[in-house]
Amino acid sequence: MSNENMDEMETSSSDSENDEMDEGSNNEDNQPKTYLPGQPLKDDEHLVCDQSAYVMLHQAQTGAPCLSFDIVGDNLGSNRSEFPMTSYLVAGTQASSAHLNSVLIIKMSNLYPTSKPEDANDSEDDDDDDEEEEEDEEKKPQMTFAFIKHQGCVNRIRATDYKNSVLAASWSELGIVDIWNVTQQLQAVDDPLLLERYNLDAVNNPVKPLYSFNGHQQEGFGIDWCPTALGVLATGDCRRDIHIWTPNEGGSWTVDQRPLIGHTSSVEDIQWSPNERNVLASCSVDKTIRIWDTRAAPHKACMLTAENSHQSDINVISWNGKEPFIASGGDDGFLHIWDLRNFVGNEPVATFKHHTAPITSVEWHWTEASVLASAGEDNQVALWDLAVERDDDAVIDEELKNLPPQLLFIHQGQTDIKELHWHKQIPGVIVTTAHTGFNIFKTISV
């Protein structure tokens, strides 16, 4: 893997059939019309991106696909909205050869607003064209990265701040969980000279993890850092076991060898409570969502269980940071919303069936308690606002009447979307990853 094939991002084109993004084809009047996922296209129709629906939209590719990533907090400020924007990520590859995998520390920068389509009747002289080309070159988005060699494909990766460092925990397909200090790599992607020196040195002197745990009996996907007890980690495997990690003073971790007892099949996702340091939630192939209190003995730690929460495997969950709600998505394509104040009744307070394939990612907005995003194997990212109610007096296109009123936006253009995350410091910005690469965008809806 070389830096040259990743040093700048590829932006989408609204007139390319290969860059299908969202909405629009032509009808008899040569006017764009709304495209809903699943509708058949005529031979002379193709999807084009409605650029006016985005404040910002960029694409990036990293060679081998990164099917898990996390957004790294930075010191550029909170609630920022000025362009150009910058975002830092940590991601893990899934290369065809296990020994070619890496943890990638990525800087996406020079991110400008999406250009609006120009009027076809507008004409510019040559001088103006030259000036526009120079301006476009200056506004070209950039991506730089530093890599860490990783044994096996990265199933999932999560980052946290801990003792003035940034740590990343990676789940390997080989059944090992590693913790990496990626502070040096984050510094390198900010400085071309440091980056060149680091990447050359990393070839002969591979970075070693701070700590590794191979006590899981199978590989896994469930992993989450506790936001209220820094350095505390939970990992869940495909057998059924969840282990709790506690940091030590010497820069290592103590992993409780006694797994939490409750699930009967693979643990697919783990989420710590955003405000209770000893409480976490998990979901499983056994169709249950469980709430745990880690202060109790492992065989007594399961406090609440929602049985048969989905019709099939539950893939992902997200804990609302403002309200006592958990969102879940499963192989059945259902998006359920659970109220923790009435959890044992096993009835979600809201259910949405929009996705036509398994849901692979779901996440609440960090500050808007009613807003969340979901993604699935149907190649869609859906933005939702649960506070929206249907207006019976509103005039709605016949094609849109069957859509839930809470559905704000549908983003397309990626194949087999695996993860999405809202950026905590740039309101409304979402980053997604799929087999076809990364998207980073902000819509006019949120």
Secondary structure, DSSP 8 states (H G I E B T S, - for coil): --SGGGSB-B---TT-TTS--S---B-TTS-B----TT----TT------GGGEEEEEEE--SS-EEEEEEE--SS-SS---SSEEEEEEEEE--SSGGG-EEEEEEEEEE--------TT----HHHHHHHHHHHHHT--EEEEEEEE-SS-EEEEEEEEETTEEEEEEEETTS-EEEEE-HHHHHHTT-HHHHHHHHHHHHHS----SEEE---SS-EEEEEE-SSSTT-EEEEESSS-EEEEEE-TTS-EEE-SS-----SS-EEEEEE-SS-TTEEEEEETTS-EEEEETTS-GGG-EEEEETT-SSS-EEEEEE-SSSSEEEEEETT--EEEEEGGG-TT---SEEE---SS-EEEEEE-SS-TTEEEEEETTS-EEEEETT----TTS---GGGTTS-TTEEEEE---SSEEEEEE-SSSTTEEEEEETTEEEEEEES--
